[in-house]
Amino acid sequence: MIGFVLFALCGFVFGYAAPKAWALLPVLLPITVGIYTGLMDTFDGTLFVLIAVGVGVTVLGIVAGRMLLWSTEGRGESRGSTA
């Protein structure tokens, strides 16, 4: 459970702070952790589901970070244009 929270937080931070293409970098984190787990233990259906959920949570975090970035940038521009 804590892993998914960390994936979401990492995605949110990168989505907010990273330049456009680099914002998708955290998607590699759950994939890498899943591949490492599969190599150390075993690849099974549960592992693939957990990897997919981890990627989904990370992408949702990236989208939330981008939405926050767009909303704060948009407010700054609208204030400047009305003044």
Contacts in CASP RR format, 6 or more apart in sequence:
PFRMAT RR
TARGET T0000
AUTHOR 0000-0000-0000
METHOD contacts of the structure
MODEL  1
MIGFVLFALCGFVFGYAAPKAWALLPVLLPITVGIYTGLMDTFDGTLFVL
IAVGVGVTVLGIVAGRMLLWSTEGRGESRGSTA
4 53 0 8 1.000
4 54 0 8 1.000
4 57 0 8 1.000
7 26 0 8 1.000
7 29 0 8 1.000
7 30 0 8 1.000
7 54 0 8 1.000
7 57 0 8 1.000
7 58 0 8 1.000
8 57 0 8 1.000
8 58 0 8 1.000
8 60 0 8 1.000
8 61 0 8 1.000
9 61 0 8 1.000
10 26 0 8 1.000
10 29 0 8 1.000
10 58 0 8 1.000
11 23 0 8 1.000
11 26 0 8 1.000
11 58 0 8 1.000
11 59 0 8 1.000
11 61 0 8 1.000
11 62 0 8 1.000
11 65 0 8 1.000
12 61 0 8 1.000
12 62 0 8 1.000
12 64 0 8 1.000
12 65 0 8 1.000
12 68 0 8 1.000
13 65 0 8 1.000
14 22 0 8 1.000
14 23 0 8 1.000
14 24 0 8 1.000
14 25 0 8 1.000
14 26 0 8 1.000
14 62 0 8 1.000
15 23 0 8 1.000
15 61 0 8 1.000
15 62 0 8 1.000
15 63 0 8 1.000
15 64 0 8 1.000
15 65 0 8 1.000
15 66 0 8 1.000
15 69 0 8 1.000
16 65 0 8 1.000
16 66 0 8 1.000
16 68 0 8 1.000
16 69 0 8 1.000
18 25 0 8 1.000
23 62 0 8 1.000
23 66 0 8 1.000
24 62 0 8 1.000
26 58 0 8 1.000
26 62 0 8 1.000
27 55 0 8 1.000
27 58 0 8 1.000
27 59 0 8 1.000
27 62 0 8 1.000
29 58 0 8 1.000
30 51 0 8 1.000
30 54 0 8 1.000
30 55 0 8 1.000
30 57 0 8 1.000
30 58 0 8 1.000
31 51 0 8 1.000
31 55 0 8 1.000
34 47 0 8 1.000
34 50 0 8 1.000
34 51 0 8 1.000
37 47 0 8 1.000
38 47 0 8 1.000
41 47 0 8 1.000
END
